[in-house]
Amino acid sequence: MPDPNISPLLYRRVNTHQRHKHNDYCLRSKKVGRKTIRVCRFGFPRPVTETLILKDVISSIAGRKRVKHRSSLYHVPRKHDEININDYHPVLLTVLEGNVDMQYVSETSALLTWYITKYVNKPGKCEISDAVLDSKNKTKKSLRQELWNFTLRATSNRECGSLEACDGMCGIPLWGTDSKTTIKWLDVNQIRRRKVKTYKEIEALDGDSTNIFCPSVIDEHYPRRPKELEFMFLYEFVQWYDILKNKPRGKNIEYYTMENGYYLKRRQRGCLINHYKYNVNTQPENYFFSLLLMFKPWQKIEDLKDGCDTYTEAFHKEKLYLTEALQYHEKLEEVQKAFETAKQLVEQYLDNLEKQHESQDDPDNPIGVQNIEAGEAMQDFKDLGDKLNQEINVSEMISNLNADQRRIFDRVINAVKISPDDEQFKQLLLYVSGEGGTGKSFLIKTIKCWIKQNLHKDTAVTAPTGIAAFNIDALTNHRQWQLPVEHSDQSSKYTLLSDHVLKVLRADLKDVSLIIIDEISMISNLTFMYIHLRLCQIFDTMDDDFFGGKHVLLFGDLLQLPPVRENFIFVPLSKAEFNKYIGSVGTTPEEWLWQKFQYDELTITMRQQGDTAYRELLSRVRIGLLTISDSEILKKRRISLKGQSFDERLYELCNYLDNLPPNTVCLLPTRYLCDVLNTAMLSRIASKEILLIAQDTLDCDNYIKRKVQKRLTDNEDDDTNTAGLLKQITIKIGAK
C-alpha cells in the first residue's frame, strides 16, 4: 500500500479498486479430508512475505495446468493489511482509474496470444428483434443513448441453452455435474399426489369407470412388473428400467412386455434416485415406510406392514432380510449426521462472522448497513421524472417568467444544450440568490420541464429537508446521493458507495445533465463537500472535475435558516475537519468549492403583490433593518398572555388557538415547545386516545438484523438516533 501522506491519490485508488472482497462468485467449496471449506478462486488472501519470492518455474507451470490447483510463480512483498490487495502497476492505475489485474506471463509461445485475446474473442450470441434494431428511427434519443440501450438489451437477451436455463432457474450450479447422468424423482410419501388424465381421456371412459389417473410407477407399473422381476425391489426397478409406450427397437436391447401394454426397457447405465428424506428421530413412521417401499419387494402397499401395527415394527421384524435397506439406512443416518454437523458449523460460522463484523464496525456506523435503500431512492427519482412527461405547456410557463427569471433561464438552457463531448462545453456552476417570493420554485420547475421535454434528459433536484424537497417535487440530498446520516448530533464520516449501490445509481442517473440544489442556506460546508465527492464517484471523475462534471445550480437565500450545528456553505473546510470526516477517501481541492460558483440574483418579488407594505416589511426583516413603524405593526400581532405561571400561559394560548381557523399553522422555536403545545391541545379533545406504535421491518442478513434490532431497542426513547422518528405517537379523532 502506498503512503497516504505521500501519495494520497494512489492510496485511495489502490484501496478503492485493488482491494478484493469475497462474494459468492469467487468462493468455491473445497474438500479437505472430511471437511468442506470455502476458498477464493483468485487466491486471496495472499501470503505475507518480507521479500520477493520466486518459486520453482517447472512446478508452478505444471501446477497451473491442473484445473483444480492454483499455483503462483512468485509472491511480492506484502504486509498483513495488504493480503487482499491485488497486484497493480502505479502508472497504469493512475491513468485508468479502475481495477488493474497485473500478471506476470511466463511463456512466449502461442499460448500468450490466446491468453490475451480469449476474453475479447469469447462468443456470446444474443437475440435482438427487428423492433429494437429499428427503434432508432422512431425515437428522439441521441446515438449515445441508443447505443447504451442497445447494449443493455443485447446482454439481457444473451443466448442460453435449455439446460443452463433450467439449472439457473433451479439454483443448480453449472459445474460439477455429469450430463450423462439421469436423475429420477421417487415419491415415497404415504399420501401421494397423482396426475389426472386429460379431459378428452376422461370423457372417453365409461360412465362407471373410476380410472381417472395417469399410470404411475408405484401405483401401476411396479405392481404389474413381469414375473422375471418378481423379487426386484422398487428402488432397483426405477434405477435400471425405463417405461415406454412404444416397442424398443435395436439389437442387444433387453426389454419386457407388461400386462398394461407398456414396455419395460433395461438401461445400460443406472440412474440416480432422488426422494424426500425423512428424519428417523422426528418422523420414524414415514422414514421406515419409505425404506420398506423402496427395498422390500411387494405387490400391494398394504403388504408392507406384514401383520404389524406400524411400519417401524415391520422394518425391524424383517431388517435381517433387507440388506440393501440396512445399507441405505446407514447411509441416510450418516447423511443426517453430516447435515446436523454442517448446520452447527454454519451457525458457528455466522456467530464468528457477527463477532468479526462487530469488531470491524465503524464507531460512526455501528450497524454496518450502508445504502440499503438506493433502489427505492432511484425509483422515487424516476417517479418524479415521470410527472414531467404529462401534458405540461412549457411554452406557457416560459411566457410567465419575469425578466430576472428569463435571464437565468436562458443562461442555464444555453449551457445544458451543449453536449459534454463538444469542444465548446463548459461546466456551469451558478448560485441564484433572492429573498422569499421571488419565484425560485417556479423557475426550477420551468427549467426541469424544458430539459425533459426538449433534450430528453433528467434534472436531479434536491433539498436539505423533506418539507423543502416536497414543495419542489424533489428528494433530500441524503436520499438522492446516499449520503451518511447524522446520529446523536454528530456528523458521520464520508464513506464510498459499494459496487452494487454504485451500479444502481449510475444506471438511473446516466441521463442527468443538470443538478439543482434548493435552500442552500441550510447546507453546511461539510455536506457540500460530501455532495461533490459523491457526484465525482458516481460519474467517475474523482480527480478531474468538480461535482462529477455536471452543471450545478444552487438556489436559496443565505440570510435565511443556517445549517444545524455546522458552518455555512461558504466557509472553507479546515484541514482538520477534512482529515476527520473524509480522510484519504478524497483529495482536498486547491480552491474552496463555493468560490467556483458564479452569482446571480432574483430581485422581482412575485409573492404578496397585493400588499406592498407587508412585502417591504418582510424585506427589511430579512436584512435586520426594521423601522419604528415596522416594530409597531409587529407589536399589534403579538399574543398577549396575562397568566403568571407556565401552565396558566399555556392554557391561555390554547384558548387563543381554539378561536382561530382550523387550518391555522402554529410555528414554535423548539420541538420541545411544539410537543408541549400538541399535548395540551390534544387533552382538550374528548374522544378516546389512540396509540400508534411503530413496527420495524428489516430486510437484510440475519447478523445485521440482530444488530439493528438491538440498537432500536436501546434507542426507543431517544429519537435523535432514529432520524427523529418516534417509537409511538398518541392521537385522537378530531386532532390535526
N, C-alpha and C positions, 0 to 999 in steps of 0.2 A: 504494500500500500504506500502511495506517495505521502509525503508530509503535508497535512492540511494547511500548515502555516506557510510553507514554501510554494506549494503548487495546489492552491485550493480548487482550481478548476479541474485539474486532473484527478484530484482526490474525490471530488463529487461525482465525476463521470465513472470512475472505477467503482465507487460504492453503489452507483445507480445502475450501471449497465453490465458490470462484470461479476457481480455477486450472485452466486447460484442459490436459488431457493427450491427446495424439494417440492414436488407435486406428484399427482397420480401418473403423469406421463413419464416421469423419469424413474420412479421407483419400481423395481421389479422384485418378485418373490424368488428367493434362492434357498435351496435346501442345504443345511449344514448339519450333517448327521441326521438326527431325527427331528431337528428343529427347522422351521422355515422363517427366514429373516427377510427384511426388505432392504435392498441395496440400490444405490443410484447407478443407472446405466451409463452415466457420464463420468463415473469415478470420483464423485465428491462424497465426503471431504478428502482433499489431497493430503499427502503426508507432510509432516513438519520436518524440515531439514535446514541446516545452517549453511550448507554449501550446495553447489550444483552437483547432482548425481547422475552419471551416465551408466545405464545398465548394459548388460551383455546384449549386443546387437542381434545375434542369431536367435537367442531365446526370446527376445522381445518381439521380433518379426514373426517367429513361429507362434508365439502366444496370441498375437493379434489376428492370425488366420483362423483361430478357433472361435466359433461363433459365440460361445458362452464364456469367453475369457477375455478380460481386458488387461492389456499389458502395455505400459508406457515405456518408451525408450529412455526417458530422462525425468528427473524431478528438479524443478527450480527451487531456490531457497524460499522458504515460507516460515512465517511466524504462526502462532496458534490462532490469531484473529484473521489469518489470511487463507485458512484451509478451504473456504468456499469461494475464493476469488479465482476466476478463470484466467488463463494466460492471455496477455494482451501486449500490444505494441503502443507506447505512449503517443507517437506521432499519428498513427492510424486512428487511435481512439479520439484524439483531439480533432482530427479532420472530420471523421464520420459521425461522431457523437451517437453511437449506438453500440450494441453488443458486437464485440470483435472476437471471433473464435480463431486464435492463432495456434497452429500446429506445425511441428517440425516433420517434414516429409522426408523419409529416409530412403526413397527409391527414385531412380531416374529413368525408369522404364515406361512402357505404355500405360502402366497402372496409374502413374501420376496424372496423365491426361484424363483417364477415366474418372479418377477420384475428383478432379477439379470440375469436370463438366457433368457429372452424373445428376446433380440436383437441377441443373438448367435443362437437361435433355430428358428429364423424367416425364413420361407420357401421362396425360391426365385428360381424358375426353370429357366433354360436357354437352348437354343438350340445351340449345337456345332456340326458342321458337322464332318464326318469322316476324311475329308481332314485336318481339323485343328488338330484333335487328332493324326493323323499320320504325321504331319509336322515335328516332332522332328527327324524322320529318314531321312528327305530329306534336312535338313539344317545343317549348321556347327555351329549354335549358341549354347551357353552354356545352361546348365539346368536352370540356374538362369534367363537368357534372355527368354527362352521358357516359364517358369512359369509366368514371368511378362506379356508376350504377351497373354498367355492363359487366365490370369485373366482379362486383359482388354477386350478381346473378349467375355468372359463369361458375364461380366457386361453389355457390349454393346448389347448382344443378349438375354437379360432377357425376360422371358415370359410375355406377356402383353395382357390383354383381349381386345376384339374389341371395347368395349365401352370406356375403358380407353384410347386406342389408338386414337379413334375419338375425345374424349374430349381433349386430349393433343394436337392434330393437330389443333383443332378449338379454342384452348385457353380457353376452358370451365373448370372452377375449378372442382376438383374431390370430392368436398364436398358441402353440402347444397342443393342437388337435390334429387328428388324422382324418382326412377326407374320405377314406375308405371304411371308416367305422360307422355302423348304423346303430342308433340308439332307439330303443322301443320303450314306450311307457306301459306299465302294467298296473292296473287299478286293483289294489289289494284291500280296499275298504270293504267292510261288511255290507254297507249300503252303498251300492254303486249307481252311478248315472248311466243311462243308456240312450243311444241316439235313436230318435223316432224316424220311421220311414217317410219318404216324401208323400205329399198329398195325393199324387197320382197313384202311387203304390198302395196306399191305404184305401183309396176309392175303388181299386180293382179287387179288393179282398171280399170274401163272403160276408154277409151281414153278421153272422155269428162268430166270425174269426176274431181272435184277440192277438194275433201275431202282428203287432204294430211296430215292433222294434227291429232295428237292423241287427244282423248277426254279429256277435262279439266273440272274442277268444274264450272268455271264461264261461259265458252262458250258452254258447252254441258249438264252437269248433272243438275245443278241448274235450268236452264230454262225449263228442261223436268221433273221436280220433280212431284211426284204424286199429284193428286187433294187434297188428305188429308193434304198435306203440302203446299197448295197454298199460305197461308198467313204467312208462315215461312220465315224470312229474311235470307240472306246468312250467316251471322255470326253464327247464331244458327244452320243452316243446316250443316255447316262444323264442328261445335263443337260437334254435337251429332250423326252424321251419317257417316258411312264408306261405300265406294262404292266398290262392289265386282263383279267379273265376274262369280263366281260360286254361286249356291243357298246355303244359310246358312243352316246348319243342327243343330239339337238340340232342346230341349224343352225350352219354355218360351223365344224364341228369336223373337223380333219384327223386321220385315223387310217388304220392299215394292218391287214390280217388276216394273222397269221403262220401258219406251217405247223403249229405245235404247238397251234393252236386258240385262242391268246391274241390280244388286240388291242393294237396299239401306238398310243397317243394322244399327239399332239403337245401340249406345254404352251404356254400363252400367255406364260408367264414362266419363264425357265430357273431351275433350282435350283442350289444350291451343292454342290460335290462335296468331300467330306472323305475323306481316306485317310491311311494311315500314311506318313510322310515319312522315308525313309532318308537317312543321311549319305553323300554321294558319296565322302568320303575314307575312311571306315571300312567301308562296305558297298557298293562300286561295282556288284557284280553285281545285287543286289536293287534298287539305285537305278535302273539303266538298264533292268532288266526292267520296272519299274513304268512308266517313260516309254514304252517300246515297247508295253506292254499298253494304255495309255490313248490313245496318239496315232498308232499305226500300224494301219490297217485290216487285219484278219486274219479267217480262217475257223477256223483251228486254232492253238492256242497254240504248237505245235511250229514253226510257220512264222516265229515272231518272230526266231529266230536267223539265218534266211536263209543257211544253209550255214556260218556262222561257229561258232567253238568256244565263244565266250562272248557274253553279251548286251552287254557293253561294246564288243566289236568290231562287233557288229551295229548298235549305235546310231551309232557313229562312221562306219560304212560308209554309212548312209542318212540321216545328220543333215541333209544339204542338202535332202532332200525332206520332212523333218518340221519344217516351220516352226513349227507350234504347240508341238511338243515342245521345240524350241530356246528359244522364248519362255518356256515353262513352266520349263525347266531354268534359265534365267537368273533367273527369279523365285524359284525354290527356293534357288538359291545366295545370292541377296540375303537371303532369309528366314533361311537358315542363318547367314550373317554377322551378321544382326541378332540372332539368338538368342545367338551367341557373344559379341557385344558386350554384350547385356543381361546375360549370365552374368557377364562381367567387371565390369560396373557393379554388379551385385548383390553380388558378392564384395567389391568396393571399398567399397560402402556398409556391408556388415556389418563390415568391418575398421574403418571410420571410426566406426561405432556402438559397436564394442567399445572403441575408444580413448576415445570420449566417455563411455562408462559407467565406464571406469577413472578418468577424470579427475573424474567426479562421485561416485565411491564414498565412502561414509561410512567413516572410518577404523575405526569400531567394527563395521562390517558390510561388509567389502571385497568380499564375494562378490556382493552386490546381490540376493540371493534373500530374499524376505520371505514367510513364512507359506504355503509351498507345500504344507503338509500339513494345511491347515484341513479339507478334505473328509474325510480319513482320521480326524482327531480327532473330528469330529462323528459319523462312522459308529460309532466306538468309544463315544461318548456315548449314541447311540441303542441300541447293543447292550447296554450296561449297564442302560439303562432297560427293555429288553425282558425282562430277567431278572425284573423285579418283576411282570410280567404272569403269571408262573407261579403255580401254586396255593400261595400263602403265606397262612397263617392269621394275619392281623394281630391279630385279637382275642386269640388265644393269646399273641402277642408282647406286647401291651399288658398282659395279666394277669400277665406275668412281670416287669414293671417294678417296681423298688423305689420307695420314697416319693420319693427325690430325683429319680429318672428320670421318674416320673409327673408331678411338679410341673413340670419343664422341658418335658415332652411336651405337657402341657395348655396351657402358655403359648405354645408355638410353634404348635400347632394352632389355637388361638383367634385368632392373628394371621393365619395364612395363609388361614383360611376367609373372611375379609373381602375382597371384590373391590377391586382398586385404584380402580375407578370409584365406590366407595361413599364417602360423606362421612365415615364412621367409620373409614376406612382409616388406619392409622398404621404406618409402616415399623418393623420390629423389627430392631434391631441388638443382639445379645446375645453375650457371651463366657461360655462354660461351662468352668470350670476343674475340676481334680480330678486326684489322683495316679493312677498306673498301676493298672489293675484295678478302677476304679470303674464300668465299664460304658459308656464313651463310645461305643465302636464299635457295641454292641448298640442303644443309644439312637438313633444315626444311622440304622441300618438300619430301625428301627421307624418313625421319622418319615418316612423316604423311602417306605417301603411304604404307609403310611397315606395320604399325599398322592397317590400314584399310583393307588391303588385307589378312593379316595373322592372326590377332587377331579379326577382325570384330568389332573393337572398333573405337571410334571417337577421334579426336585430336582437341581441341579448340585453334586456332591460332589467336592472336590479336596483334594490334599495336596501338600506341598512336594517329596517324593521319590517315586520309583517304588515302593519297598517299602511305604511308608506308604499310598500310593494303592491298591496291590494288596490290602492287608489289609481295606479297606473298600469294594472294588469301585468305585474312583474313578479319575479321571485326575489327572495332575500339574497344578499351577497353570499352568505354562508351556504345556502342551499344550492344556488346556481353553480358556484365554483367549488363546493365541497370543502369549505374552509374549516379548520378546527374550531370547536365551540368552547366558549369560556365556561369554567366551572369554579365555584367558590370564590367569585370575584377576582379570579386570577386569569391572565391571558394565557392561552395554550400555545405550545410550541408549534411552529410550522413543520408539517410532515409532507413528504412526497406521496402522491397517489400510487396505489398499487397498479400493476399492469392491467388487471381486469377492469378496474374502475376507469382507468385512463382510456381503455379501449371503448368503453361505453360513452364517455364524454366526447371523445374525438369523432365517433360515428355520428352523434347527434348535433355536434357543433361545427361540423365541417363547412356548412354554408353560411356561417355568421360573418358578416362584413363590418358590422358596427356594434360597439358596446356602449350602452348608456347607463350611467350610474346617477341616480337621483338622491336628493337630500344628502349632499356630500358633506355638509357641516357635521353630521353625526358619525362620519367615518374617521377613525384615528389614523395616524401615520403608520402604525403597525399593520392595521388591516389593509391599508392602501398598498403596502409592500407585499403583503400576502396575496392580494389580488394580482399584482404584477407578476409575482413568481408563479402563481397557478396558471395564468394565461400563457406564460412562456413555456411551462411544462406541457400544457395541453396542445399548443400549436407548435411545439418543438423548436423554440427559438430562445433557448436558455441564455445564450451569450451574445446574441446578435441584435435583437430589437427589444424595445420596451413594450410591455403588455401584449406579447405574442405577435407583434407586428400589426395588430388590428387598430382600426380607428376607434378612439375613445372619446366620448362626450360626457362631461360632468355637468350636472345641474344642481343648484342649491344656493342657499344664502348663508354665508359664513357668520352672519350676525344672528342666526337662529340657534337651535339647540346644539351644544357642543358634544364631543364624544364622551362616553361614560368612563371616568377614571383614567383616561388616556389623553395623549397630546393631540392638538389639532393636526389636520392633514398636511398643513404647510410647514410644520416643524420637522426639520431633518431628523431622521432616526440616528441616535447615537451609536457609536461602535459597540459600546457595552450592551445596549439593547439588541443590536443585530446579532451579536455572538450568543446572547442568552436565548433568544426566541427562534433564530434561524440557523446560526452556526455555519457549518460547511455545506448546507443544502443549497445555498445561493451565494452570489457574489455581491459585494457592496458596490452600488453604482457610483461612478465618479461624480455625478451631479444628482441632487435630490430629485425624485420623480416629479414633485409638484412644479419644479422650475422648468420642466419640459412642456408644460401646458401654456397655451395662449389664452387670452382673456377676452370675453365679450359679455355684454350685459343687456338684459331686457329692462326697459325703463317705463314702458307704457302699461299702466295698471288697467286690467280688464275686469277686476272684481270691484264691488261696491261703486259702480259707476253712477248710481243714482244718489249716492250720499258722499259728496265731495269732502265735507267736513270730517266725517268718520274715516275716510280713506287717508286724508292728510294726517289725522291724529295717529293712525297706525304707522305711518311712515316715520313720524317723529319718535314714536315709541321704539321703533326698530333701531334707531341710532342713538337713543338715550338723550334726546334733546326735547323734553316736554316743556311746554309753555305753562304759564299760570292758568290760562283758560283751559288747557288740556287737563290739568290737575283738578280743576273744579268740575269738569264734565265727568271725570272718572270717579270722583268722590260721590257724585249723585247715584252712581251704580253700586255703591258699597252696601253690603248687607249689614245692618245694624243689629247686633245681638246684645240684649240687656242682662243676660244671666252672668253670674259671677263664677260659678264652677264649670268644669268641663262638661258634666252631664247636662246642666241647665242650658248651656250654649248649644250643645248637640241637639237637645230637644227642640230648641227654637229653630235651628237650621232645618230640621226635618219638617217642621210645620211650614216653613217658608217654601221648601221644595214641593210639598204636597199641593200648594196652590199654583204651581207652575204647570204649563202644558206637559202632557205625558212624554213627549219626545224630547224634552229638555236634557241636555248633556251637562253633567257637573264635572269640572276638572279640578283636581286636587294636586298639591305639590309632591306628595309621597304616597306610596302604595299602602302604607300603614293607615294613613288617614282615610284612604279610599275604602279599606276593609272595615274600619270602624263605622263609617257612614253607611256602607252597604248593610252591615249587621243591624244597625239601628233602624234603617228603613224597612228591612225585611221583618223585623219584630212587630211592625205596625200592621202587617197583613195577617188577617185572622185565619187563613187557610192552614192546613197541616204542612209541616216541613217535609221536604223530600230530599233525601241524602243521595247524591250521585257519587259513586265510588269508582275510581279509575281501574280498569282492567288492563294489565300489561300483557301484550302479546309479543313473544320473541320468536324470530325465525332465524336461527343460527345454530352453530355447533353446540353440543351439549356442554363442553367445558366452558365455552363463552357464556352460555345461558345461565349456568350456575353462578358465575361471577357477576353477571348483570343483575340477577335476582338478589344476590347478597347486597350489592350496592344500593339497589332500590329499597330493600328492607332497611338498610342503615340510614337512608336519607328520606324516609317517608315524611318526616316533619320539617325537612329543610329543602324548600323548593328552589334554593339557589343552585343546587346540584342537579336539578331536573328541568333546567331551562324555563323555570318559572311555572311549571305545571304542578297543580296541587293534587294531592292524593284523593281528596274528597271535596265536594262542593255542596253547600246547602242552598236549596231554592224553595220557592213556594209558588202555587198557582196565582198568577196576577203580578208576579215580580217581573222586572225587566233587567 
